[in-house]
Amino acid sequence: MKRETLQKRVQIANDIMYYIYTHIDTNIDVNELSSDLNVSKFHMHRIFKDVFGRNIYESIKSIRLQKASNLLLTNQYSTITEVANLCGYSSQTSFIRAFKERFCMTPKEWRRGGYKEYSQKILEQSPKAMQSRAEFENMQPTIVKMAAMKSYYIRHHGYNAGIKQTWQKLQTWVFNNNLTNFKQIALFHDNPTITPLSECEYVACVVTDEKDIIASERLPKFKISEGVYAKFDLKGKDGDLLKFIHWVYHQWLPKSQYETTTKPSYAIYQKNSYLCDDNSFELSFYISIKF
């Protein structure tokens, strides 16, 4: 396959995935999507399956349930029906059936504490997170309004050691383009404390200065969402970040009286552990909130 053809296919697959994540609260019309991308429905399904290893409908269902499982434990003032609607389900019955099939418990059981055991098993998939002795109880965020940011990105499937190679590719691209004023951002489409680490979509992003005009055929682009966020400043080592995310979603958010949204959380690195010899990081973590 020609390099240009491969890049175009990856771009189409990424565009489809981005569309799903940003329209998860709507009735996603695959016919409309193929029309928007100017690709036949058959071709669109085949490309997506080749790149991501599962079909579009499976991905939509999985992402809806991931978002719903998160909102059920953070948005205490939303009813189960409201959570279902936020994640694109028009019928509470179909939502409950799909949720039970995925998590082996009803949304009500999940909300009443069933998520704790499920989440603990996921945390145990990361030996470094289990070894972490970091404490976050006294941390307090600042509330900020963030503008949208245009980013170049590489999507990485799984929350694992392979993320390092993804960041190294982005770093090579930064060096090749002689960039000096840019931000490195990790975007968490999925909450890695309630989504199995092997299924998480991690997105490594570079946001450049607006003055930098880069013609990039290798890297796709998208906007990181504007909005109101709780911002936490954090320093640590490998494993501490996953433990921190667990604390934010399971302890800080439920106690804070804030609710989160379907917008992904993200981290802006001041020091990127994946690109440092000592595996330590300095970052600001942003989680979308409403009151």
C-alpha positions in Angstrom: 0.0 0.0 0.0 1.3 3.5 -0.9 2.3 5.7 2.0 -0.2 8.4 0.9 -3.0 5.9 0.7 -2.2 4.5 4.2 -2.1 8.1 5.7 -5.4 8.9 4.1 -7.0 5.7 5.5 -5.6 6.5 9.0 -6.9 10.0 8.8 -10.4 8.8 7.8 -10.5 6.3 10.7 -9.3 9.0 13.1 -12.0 11.4 11.8 -14.7 8.7 12.4 -13.4 8.0 15.9 -13.3 11.7 16.8 -16.8 12.2 15.4 -18.1 9.4 17.6 -16.5 10.8 20.8 -17.8 14.3 20.1 -21.3 13.3 19.2 -21.8 10.5 21.7 -24.8 12.3 23.2 -26.7 12.2 19.9 -28.2 9.6 17.6 -25.1 8.9 15.5 -26.2 8.5 11.9 -23.6 6.4 10.0 -25.2 7.4 6.6 -24.7 11.1 7.5 -21.2 10.5 8.7 -20.2 8.8 5.4 -21.7 11.7 3.5 -19.8 14.3 5.6 -16.5 12.4 5.1 -17.2 11.9 1.4 -16.6 8.2 1.7 -18.9 5.3 0.9 -20.5 3.6 3.9 -18.9 0.2 2.9 -15.4 1.8 2.5 -15.8 3.7 5.8 -16.7 0.5 7.7 -13.8 -1.4 6.1 -11.2 1.3 6.9 -12.3 1.7 10.5 -12.2 -2.1 11.1 -8.7 -2.3 9.5 -7.3 0.5 11.7 -9.1 -0.1 15.0 -9.8 -3.8 14.8 -13.5 -3.5 15.6 -16.5 -2.2 13.7 -18.1 1.3 14.1 -21.2 0.0 15.8 -19.2 -1.9 18.4 -17.2 1.2 19.1 -20.2 3.5 19.5 -21.8 1.0 21.9 -18.6 0.7 23.9 -17.9 4.4 24.1 -21.5 5.1 25.2 -21.2 2.6 28.0 -17.8 3.9 29.1 -19.2 7.5 29.3 -22.3 6.4 31.1 -20.4 4.3 33.7 -18.3 7.4 34.5 -21.3 9.8 34.7 -23.2 7.5 37.0 -20.6 7.8 39.7 -19.7 11.5 39.3 -23.1 13.0 38.5 -25.0 12.2 41.6 -27.8 14.7 40.8 -28.6 13.2 37.4 -31.1 10.4 37.2 -30.3 7.1 35.4 -32.6 8.2 32.5 -30.7 11.6 32.3 -27.3 9.8 32.1 -28.7 7.4 29.5 -29.9 10.4 27.4 -26.5 12.2 27.8 -24.8 9.1 26.3 -27.2 8.8 23.3 -29.7 6.3 24.6 -33.3 7.1 23.8 -34.6 4.2 25.8 -33.8 3.5 29.5 -34.7 -0.2 29.0 -32.1 -0.7 26.2 -29.5 1.3 28.3 -30.0 -0.9 31.3 -29.8 -4.1 29.2 -26.6 -3.0 27.5 -25.1 -1.8 30.7 -25.8 -5.1 32.6 -24.3 -7.0 29.6 -21.1 -5.0 29.8 -20.6 -4.6 33.6 -22.5 -7.6 35.0 -24.6 -5.3 37.2 -27.4 -2.7 36.7 -26.7 1.0 36.6 -28.3 1.3 40.0 -26.0 -1.4 41.5 -23.0 0.3 39.9 -24.0 3.6 41.3 -24.5 2.2 44.8 -20.9 1.0 45.0 -20.5 -1.8 42.5 -18.0 0.3 40.6 -15.5 0.1 43.4 -14.6 -3.5 43.0 -14.7 -3.2 39.2 -12.4 -0.2 39.3 -10.0 -1.8 41.8 -9.5 -4.7 39.4 -8.5 -2.3 36.7 -6.1 -0.4 38.9 -4.5 -3.8 39.7 -3.7 -4.2 36.0 -1.0 -1.5 36.6 1.8 -2.7 39.0 3.2 0.8 39.1 -0.1 2.3 40.2 -0.4 -0.3 42.9 3.2 0.5 44.1 2.4 4.3 44.2 2.5 5.8 47.6 1.3 9.3 46.4 -1.4 11.0 48.5 -3.9 13.5 47.1 -6.3 14.1 50.0 -5.3 17.7 50.6 -5.2 18.7 46.9 -7.5 21.5 45.8 -8.1 22.6 42.2 -8.4 26.0 40.7 -11.4 26.5 38.5 -10.5 27.8 35.0 -12.2 28.5 31.7 -10.1 27.0 28.9 -10.2 28.1 25.2 -10.4 25.4 22.5 -6.9 24.3 21.3 -6.0 23.1 17.8 -3.7 20.1 18.2 -1.8 17.6 16.1 -2.0 14.2 17.5 -1.3 10.4 17.5 -3.9 8.1 18.9 -2.6 5.2 21.0 -4.8 2.2 21.8 -4.3 1.1 25.4 -2.9 2.7 28.5 0.5 0.9 28.5 4.3 1.2 28.0 3.8 1.7 24.3 2.7 5.3 24.9 6.5 6.1 25.2 7.0 5.3 21.5 4.0 7.4 20.5 5.5 10.4 22.3 8.9 9.8 20.7 7.2 9.9 17.3 5.6 13.3 18.2 8.9 14.5 19.5 10.6 13.6 16.2 7.9 15.5 14.4 8.5 18.6 16.7 12.2 18.5 16.0 11.7 18.0 12.2 9.6 21.1 12.2 11.9 23.1 14.4 9.2 24.0 16.9 10.2 25.9 20.0 6.8 27.1 21.4 4.4 24.3 21.9 2.5 22.3 24.5 2.5 18.5 25.0 -1.0 17.3 26.1 -2.3 13.9 26.9 -6.0 13.5 26.2 -8.0 10.8 28.1 -11.0 9.9 26.0 -11.7 7.2 28.5 -11.5 7.1 32.2 -8.6 4.6 32.8 -9.9 3.6 36.2 -13.2 2.2 34.9 -12.2 1.2 31.4 -9.9 -1.8 31.1 -6.4 -0.4 30.4 -6.1 -2.4 27.1 -9.3 -0.7 25.8 -8.5 2.9 26.7 -8.0 5.5 23.9 -5.0 7.7 24.9 -4.3 10.6 22.6 -0.8 12.3 22.6 -1.2 15.9 21.3 1.0 18.8 20.4 -0.5 22.2 20.4 1.7 24.7 18.6 1.8 28.5 18.6 -0.9 30.0 16.4 1.9 31.6 14.3 3.3 28.2 13.4 1.8 27.1 10.1 2.7 23.5 9.5 1.7 21.5 6.4 1.5 18.1 8.0 0.5 15.1 6.0 1.6 12.6 8.7 -0.4 13.9 11.6 -4.2 14.5 11.8 -5.6 17.5 13.6 -8.5 18.2 16.0 -9.7 20.7 18.5 -9.4 20.0 22.3 -12.7 21.3 23.7 -13.2 24.6 25.3 -15.0 24.8 28.6 -14.9 25.1 32.4 -12.4 22.8 34.1 -11.1 21.9 37.5 -7.3 22.2 37.2 -5.0 20.2 39.4 -1.2 20.7 39.5 0.7 17.5 40.0 4.3 16.2 40.2 5.1 12.5 40.4 6.5 9.3 38.9 5.1 6.4 36.8 2.0 5.0 38.4 1.1 8.2 40.4 -1.0 9.6 37.6 -3.3 6.6 37.3 -3.8 6.6 41.1 -4.5 10.3 40.9 -7.2 9.9 38.2 -8.7 7.2 40.4 -8.8 9.6 43.3 -10.3 12.5 41.2 -13.2 10.5 39.9 -14.0 8.3 42.9 -13.3 10.7 45.8 -12.9 14.3 44.9 -15.7 14.6 42.3 -18.4 12.8 44.3 -17.6 15.0 47.4 -17.2 18.2 45.5 -20.9 18.7 44.4 -19.6 19.3 40.9 -20.6 17.1 38.0 -18.5 16.2 35.0 -19.5 16.2 31.3 -18.8 13.9 28.3 -15.8 16.1 27.4 -12.5 14.2 27.9 -10.1 15.2 30.7 -6.5 16.1 29.6 -3.1 16.8 31.1 -0.7 19.5 30.0 2.8 18.5 30.6 5.5 20.8 31.9 7.7 17.7 32.1 6.8 14.6 30.2 7.6 11.4 32.0 7.6 9.4 28.7 10.4 11.6 27.4 12.6 11.8 30.6 15.2 9.4 31.8 14.0 9.5 35.4 10.3 8.7 34.5 9.0 11.7 36.5 6.4 14.2 35.4 5.1 17.7 36.1 1.7 18.5 34.7 -1.6 20.2 35.1 -4.7 17.9 34.9 -7.9 19.3 33.7 -11.3 17.7 34.3 -14.5 19.2 32.7 -17.0 20.3 35.4 -20.4 21.9 35.8 -22.4 23.1 38.8 
